[in-house]
Amino acid sequence: MLDLKSLGALSAALQKLDAGFQRLPEFSTQVSGAERLQEVLVATAEKLQDNFPYFHPLYAGQMLKPPHPVARLAYALAMYINPNNHALDGGRATSALEKEAVAEIAAMFGWKEFLGHLCGGGTMANLEALWVAGKVHPGKKILANEQAHYTHKRISGVLQLDFETVRCDERGRMDPEALENRLNKGDVGTVVATLGTTATGSVDPLAEILALRDRYGFRIHVDAAYGGYFTLASNLAAAAKQSFANIDKADSIVIDPHKHGLQPYGCGCVLFRDQGVGKLYKHESPYTYFCSAELHLGEISLECSRPGAAAAALWATQQLLPLTVGGEFAMGLAAGREAALQLFKKLEGDERFAPAFEPELDIVVFLPREASKERASAQSRKIFTAAAKRDLHLAVAELPQRFWSDTDFAAGDSAETITCLRSVLMKPEHLEWLDPIWDRLLQAHSDSLI
Ligand SMILES: Cc1ncc(COP(=O)(O)O)c(C=O)c1O
């Protein structure tokens, strides 16, 4: 984790930044408490030790990926200015960086013309997309996969829009037949297609949803907060590949640079295909927008103050690792997916485990093979704890038991769930660490039987 060399790069960049303001008269900064700064910082470090080692390849649990060093450093560099991307008055340079970086993300999805910006994260981005959806189709319902992120229901509640779920298939993808049955009843304004569900990385069948849009006329919002960057990956299976290939036909897209885009938290992104939705944001702000007649990002976003530092970090990362098919960034995503496929194959070939289904992205869900659902759930929790004691950090999830079609307990009520193990292999390093991960998993399985 320790990367002292990069602090040298920050120092050089800070000198460059400082040089841009040299004509200002000297002044002495009043930093209260400066004499205890180091002591307090070290105390903060001590507090921060109480974390799981998210940066290490043996952390293979939740969706947590360390930011790229250039993102950390560019963020820290920008903090010396602390720009606010709400208005050009508060963040001129970083607003320009945001517009550039967001245009690169839109281009990754095949959009040259669009409206979009950064925001606090996936929840905020989806809130904005569904807010627009509600304005375009007032009083109509929002539908999403029953495996969609839980915040869609909550957001719909906040926006006072009716929300309903659509049944998923045995692989966690929205079932187009169930969607059509619901569409036949009418009153649907927007369908949320999740390209990369949070629990299993399942990819909703976008091409089929688009075909239904042609017949039933509704808005499509793609929640690709997690999966969006897999648009660039070279090793997706046919179904997922087809969904990502159709993403440009959606009405809006959400993607989280703070998930797979190597950014610190506080970096989501929402994009709209129709720039005309910009008029929905129209508001009076008598105390901002003075310095320029150019577009201020606050004029097209729900949030007011936003960190310009997030835009600086994203821009710098994309300079270093452009969003191109076959590029270094894309290869990192493909490595995580390959790690997930290899883990799936190991689990499939081992009589001690039952993986649910082949991963579509880089998330694997699996059970210890047990005679009953209750025992499999209990053993999952025990393995989770035993693995953590061996420094292997997994996650647990509560998922429909019908995801395990080859077990005795697969049948039963479709609402019934089982506690399983879940591993998000989102770091490129996971591929070369697969053997140590597997060894520890087997040891944890043995420990759980004691
Ligand atoms: C598919 C999906 N949508 C939305 C979200 C919410 O994003 P955030 O946690 O950035 O608010 C998540 C988070 O995991 C997600 O996986």
PDBQT file of the ligand as one rigid body, heavy atoms in Angstrom, charges set to zero:
ROOT
HETATM    1  C1  LIG A 501     -26.212  -1.685  -9.993  1.00  0.00    +0.000 C 
HETATM    2  C2  LIG A 501     -26.060  -0.650  -8.918  1.00  0.00    +0.000 A 
HETATM    3  N1  LIG A 501     -26.806   0.463  -8.965  1.00  0.00    +0.000 NA
HETATM    4  C3  LIG A 501     -26.704   1.419  -8.020  1.00  0.00    +0.000 A 
HETATM    5  C4  LIG A 501     -25.834   1.294  -6.969  1.00  0.00    +0.000 A 
HETATM    6  C5  LIG A 501     -25.733   2.380  -5.928  1.00  0.00    +0.000 C 
HETATM    7  O1  LIG A 501     -24.534   3.060  -6.125  1.00  0.00    +0.000 OA
HETATM    8  P1  LIG A 501     -23.827   3.937  -4.977  1.00  0.00    +0.000 P 
HETATM    9  O2  LIG A 501     -23.472   2.978  -3.895  1.00  0.00    +0.000 OA
HETATM   10  O3  LIG A 501     -22.650   4.511  -5.672  1.00  0.00    +0.000 OA
HETATM   11  O4  LIG A 501     -24.799   4.964  -4.526  1.00  0.00    +0.000 OA
HETATM   12  C6  LIG A 501     -25.039   0.144  -6.870  1.00  0.00    +0.000 A 
HETATM   13  C7  LIG A 501     -24.113  -0.044  -5.736  1.00  0.00    +0.000 C 
HETATM   14  O5  LIG A 501     -23.543  -1.072  -5.527  1.00  0.00    +0.000 OA
HETATM   15  C8  LIG A 501     -25.146  -0.857  -7.873  1.00  0.00    +0.000 A 
HETATM   16  O6  LIG A 501     -24.407  -1.963  -7.842  1.00  0.00    +0.000 OA
ENDROOT
TORSDOF 0
